[in-house]
Protein backbone atom coordinates (compact mmCIF):
# COMPACT_ATOMS: atom_id res chain seq x y z
CA UNK A 1 0.00 0.00 0.00
CA UNK A 2 1.62 3.21 -1.16
CA UNK A 3 1.35 6.87 -0.13
CA UNK A 4 -1.80 8.18 -1.76
CA UNK A 5 -3.46 4.78 -1.80
CA UNK A 6 -7.22 4.95 -1.21
CA UNK A 7 -6.73 2.33 1.53
CA UNK A 8 -4.42 4.46 3.73
CA UNK A 9 -6.18 5.41 6.96
CA UNK A 10 -9.04 2.98 6.36
CA UNK A 11 -10.02 -0.29 7.98
CA UNK A 12 -10.38 -3.40 5.83
CA UNK A 13 -14.12 -3.51 6.59
CA UNK A 14 -14.48 0.01 5.14
CA UNK A 15 -12.97 -0.99 1.80
CA UNK A 16 -15.35 -2.07 -0.93
CA UNK A 17 -13.91 -5.52 -1.55
CA UNK A 18 -15.60 -7.56 -4.25
CA UNK A 19 -17.45 -10.70 -3.27
CA UNK A 20 -15.05 -13.61 -3.41
CA UNK A 21 -12.10 -11.54 -2.18
CA UNK A 22 -10.56 -11.65 1.28
CA UNK A 23 -7.57 -9.98 2.90
CA UNK A 24 -5.97 -12.44 5.30
CA UNK A 25 -2.63 -11.09 6.45
CA UNK A 26 -1.09 -7.66 6.94
CA UNK A 27 2.68 -7.32 6.73
CA UNK A 28 3.94 -4.22 8.52
CA UNK A 29 7.58 -3.56 9.38
CA UNK A 30 8.47 -7.02 8.05
CA UNK A 31 6.15 -8.71 10.56
CA UNK A 32 3.05 -10.63 9.53
CA UNK A 33 -0.07 -10.06 11.59
CA UNK A 34 -3.68 -11.08 11.23
CA UNK A 35 -6.26 -8.60 10.05
CA UNK A 36 -8.21 -7.43 13.11
CA UNK A 37 -11.34 -5.27 13.44
CA UNK A 38 -9.21 -2.30 14.57
CA UNK A 39 -6.57 -2.67 11.82
CA UNK A 40 -5.99 0.57 9.91
CA UNK A 41 -3.91 0.45 6.74
CA UNK A 42 -0.77 2.56 6.55
CA UNK A 43 1.49 3.47 3.64
CA UNK A 44 4.15 0.78 3.32
CA UNK A 45 1.86 -2.03 4.46
CA UNK A 46 1.69 -5.17 2.37
CA UNK A 47 -1.26 -7.52 2.34
CA UNK A 48 -1.93 -11.09 1.38
CA UNK A 49 -5.31 -11.43 -0.27
CA UNK A 50 -7.15 -14.20 -2.04
CA UNK A 51 -9.37 -13.24 -4.93
CA UNK A 52 -11.14 -14.68 -7.91
CA UNK A 53 -9.45 -13.62 -11.13
CA UNK A 54 -12.37 -11.43 -12.16
CA UNK A 55 -12.08 -9.44 -8.89
CA UNK A 56 -8.38 -8.58 -9.15
CA UNK A 57 -8.86 -5.24 -10.90
CA UNK A 58 -11.28 -3.96 -8.26
CA UNK A 59 -9.05 -5.25 -5.44
CA UNK A 60 -6.08 -3.44 -6.99
CA UNK A 61 -8.10 -0.22 -7.37
CA UNK A 62 -9.22 -0.35 -3.70
CA UNK A 63 -5.75 -1.07 -2.28
CA UNK A 64 -3.40 0.68 -4.70
CA UNK A 65 -5.55 3.08 -6.68
CA UNK A 66 -5.38 3.64 -10.40
CA UNK A 67 -1.99 3.05 -11.93
CA UNK A 68 1.08 1.75 -10.06
CA UNK A 69 1.80 -1.06 -7.72
CA UNK A 70 2.36 -4.77 -8.02
CA UNK A 71 -0.41 -7.29 -8.35
CA UNK A 72 0.31 -10.95 -8.19
MOWO-V441613 format. One record per residue. N is the residue number from 1. SS is DSSP state (H for helix, E for strand, - for the rest). PSI is psi in whole degrees, -180 to 180 (* if undefined). OMEGA is omega as a letter, one per 20 degrees, with the letter a starting at -180 (none if undefined). Layout:
# MOWO-V441613
n;ss;psi;omega
N;SS;PSI;OMEGA
N;SS;PSI;OMEGA
This chain:
# MOWO-V441613
n;ss;psi;omega
1;-;124;a
2;-;165;r
3;-;138;r
4;-;-4;r
5;-;142;r
6;-;-13;a
7;-;-20;a
8;-;130;r
9;-;2;a
10;-;156;r
11;-;151;r
12;H;-38;a
13;H;-18;r
14;H;-3;r
15;-;137;a
16;-;78;r
17;-;139;r
18;-;153;r
19;-;138;a
20;-;13;r
21;E;134;r
22;E;140;r
23;E;123;a
24;E;-39;a
25;E;140;r
26;E;134;r
27;E;115;a
28;E;130;a
29;-;42;r
30;-;18;r
31;E;128;r
32;E;140;r
33;E;150;r
34;E;154;r
35;-;127;a
36;-;164;r
37;-;-30;a
38;-;6;r
39;-;133;r
40;-;127;a
41;-;143;r
42;-;155;r
43;-;138;a
44;-;-15;r
45;-;151;r
46;E;151;r
47;E;154;r
48;E;120;a
49;E;153;r
50;E;133;a
51;E;148;r
52;-;151;a
53;H;-42;a
54;H;-9;a
55;H;-6;a
56;H;-39;a
57;H;-45;r
58;H;-41;r
59;H;-47;r
60;H;-45;a
61;H;-41;a
62;H;-35;a
63;H;-35;a
64;-;-34;a
65;-;-174;r
66;-;137;r
67;-;-122;a
68;-;-179;r
69;-;161;a
70;-;138;r
71;-;129;r
72;-;*;none
